[in-house]
Each structure stands twice: as C-alpha cells, then as structure tokens.
Amino acid sequence: MSDACCPSPVPAVPPSGAYRRVLWAALAINGLMVVVEMISGAGAGSSALQADALDFRADTANYGIGLLVLGAALQARARAAMVKGLSMGAFGLVVHAQ
C-alpha cells in the first residue's frame, strides 16, 4: 500500500554524447572569452570588459561543475546545484555591496 503513495527514486540516466559535447563546447568558448576579455580589458584599461570576463569565468566554472556531475546520482547533482546557487548569490552580494 505504501508503494502506491510515493514515487520511486529517479535513477541517474547518463546523458547523450551530443549533450556532453555541447557542454564541452560551451565550456571551451566561455574559457576562451575569459582570456580574450581579460587581455582586451587590460589593454584598453576597461574595467567593464574585465568584469564581463569574470562573469564568463563564473559561467565556465558552472559548466565545469555541470560536466563533473553529469549522469551522477540525484544527491550529487543537488549538492552541485546548491554550490552553484550559493556562489551566484555570493557574487550578487558582492556586486550589491559595491
């Protein structure tokens, strides 16, 4: 009777190879943009470009974390999502404090 009231846990399903390749491409593009904008920002003396490079860096870190837990158990993915959310919240607090 108790089996009817609660759904069974969702198993970790390995994602398709195409999905993994897209995440790797996004990670590489974001990583490249970090380098391009840091160099351009330093050369031009633009703090806006350097700030945008930091945003790309955060995105790159998020894609990296996503790749690490891709296909992992639900608990690992939930912890990764919590870490990512807390880090983005911390960035927001730092920006707000400025």
Buried (B, 14 or more C-beta within 10 A) or exposed (E): EEEEEEEEEEEBEEEEEEEBEEBEEBBEBBBEBBEEBBEBBEEEEBEEBBEBBBBBBBBBBBBBBBBEBBEBEEEEBEEBBEBBEEBEEEEEEEEEEE
